[in-house]
Each structure stands twice: as C-alpha cells, then as structure tokens.
Amino acid sequence: MTDDPIDVEKATIFIDAHFDEVVSNVTLLGEGDWSKAFALRVGGRELVVRFGAYGEDFEKDRHAATFAGPFLPIPRVLEIGEALGGAFAISERHDGLFLEQLDLKSFQRLTPNLLRLFDALREVHIDQSASAEWPADPAQHLSWREWLSSSVEDNGNPRVGGWRNELAKDEEIDELYVRGVKALNSRLVDCPNELHLVHGDLLNRNVLVSPDAQRVEAVFDWGCSVYGDFLYDVAWFTFWAPWNPGLDALGFLNSFESHTKDIGLEVPDFEARLACYELQIGLSHLAYNTVMNDPRERVLVAKRTEEVLARSS
C-alpha cells in the first residue's frame, strides 16, 4: 500500500467502481500492521474487503479455506487483486465476537468448541515432505526445527528485518535475547519435526465466536500460518494469556491437557515443547516490537519472556 491512508471514502470509491451491483453500508471493521478491513453489502451479500501491502497473505487465506470443516470455519476468499498501491481481497463476512472480548464465563462456555478447533487444526492432513514455511521458497526447504531457529534471527525479512542492531542498544533486553536464543536452540531436540497446520496468530482478533460463546464462527488471517507442531497454537494461548483477562482466568492449559487425556492423545515432552514455543513467541516479539517501535509493549514481552525462561530452566 501507499503511505496515503485508506479510509472509508477511498475504500468506497474503489468498491463502487469494482462491483456492478449496488454497494452499501461500507464501514471500517478493523486494521492491523499489514492490512485494513471494511464491511460492505453488495446486493443481498455481506462481504469484507481488505487492503494490504502483501498479497501473499490473502493467497494464504484463500488456500487455508480448503482446510475448512465443521469445527474449523474459514471464510472463503472470493477474489484477490491489486488496488490502491497494494493488494485487495474480497471475502465472505462472518459475524460474532472476537476471542479477546470474552470474559471468564464466556470462555468457559466456549471451551468445548475451542478444543474441537484445536483438534481440527491438528487433524488437517499435511504432506510430511512439505517445508514448515508455506508457501515454500523453492530455494529454502525448512524443517520445523529449522523454522523455529531461523524465526528468531534477523534474516533480512522485508517486513520485519533490520531489528537486531536496534535491539542491541538496550543492554538488558539484548542480554535477555541472547540467553533466550541459546535456551531455545538447546530445546529444539525435544520438538518433533512432524507437521500439522498451525495458524500462528489466534489471539489478534482473528477468531470470531457466536454471541452466546457456544461455538467458533470464523478463523481468518492466515498470514502467519506455518506447518509444524500443533502445540505451537497452544503456546500462543498460554504466552499471551496475561494480556487477555478472561483467557488468563480460564487456565486454558489445564483444559487442553485434560482434553488430550480424554481423547487418548499422547503428547511426549509436552512441557519442554510448550516452553520452547513460548520462548520463540517471546523472542520473535522482542524483535517485532523493535521493528514497530513500541518500547512499552517490548518491555511487557521481555518480562513475560523472562518468566518463561525462569519457569523452564
């Protein structure tokens, strides 16, 4: 996208020109670091149009819809193209509440269906010869362990590269980062290279649930998705729980462990794997918040990462 912000007026001009049918109710739904979403009505259809700098994220959303099932509802992407200096995608619209809006009682009602969502992610068939990063770079095939290790390095990624020198300017956080990387790499041996579908971003307003919190309505924004250990998505919940009071009070980890016993799912090295993935999340977000120039959030992430290191040492 260009540096010129896309507002409702600009989005409406594009949308009106794009559709032959009458368009109405164009409203801003939300925005993240890489895209902005607008709701609209076209004829009798409720749709979402997103504008972003990276069309590959929308392509991943389109492919992810092929994984959809009763407990893994994924909106269909109807069209992808270029617009307003970047890319656009038009998708089906699903209504509901974001996970982050739920209080403890709502999370408790949702938990059975939420656990089925985790089962559905784990049960998607993934070619075990695939690269952990998808769509794969033909020149670089990564195992799950290789992806974990490389994901906390400054490898010149066009979105978030160039952070290492800046992070090093804060001696305390740099020391934490160095210790964390060493600990992460020492734990990789506990991580299986078996591949499952990992969403990788389930707590950034990317999951909608019904108003009564009885079921999951939609899982979207698959730009961070990888193929790896299904416990990574569990670690996403446990690492970020302090940022989400309802989830934190729930104790999701206990619910998940009880569920694995109920369904007879053996998870070897559970604690070691979870600690490794929580470390990766913390370290990668020290880098991310350095790139985003968000020192306050980086301090909070550093504190949480230190807690993970202390608990798993």
Buried (B, 14 or more C-beta within 10 A) or exposed (E): BEEEEBEEEBBBEBBEEBBEEEBEEBEEBEBBEBBBBBBBBBEEEEBBBBBBBBBEBBBBBBBBBEBBEEBBBBBEBBEBEEBBEBBBBBBBBBEBBBBBBBEBEBBBBBBEBBBBBBBBBBBBEBEEEBBBBBEEEEEEEBBBBBBBBBBBBBEEBEEBEEBBEEBBEBEEBBEBBEBBBEBBBEBBEBBBBEBBBBBBBBBBBBBBBBEEBEBBBBBBBBBBBBBBBBBBBBBBBBBBBEBBBBBBBBBBBEBBBEBBEEEEEEBEBBEBBBBBBBBBBBBBBBBBBBBBEBEEBBBBBBEBBBBBBEEBE
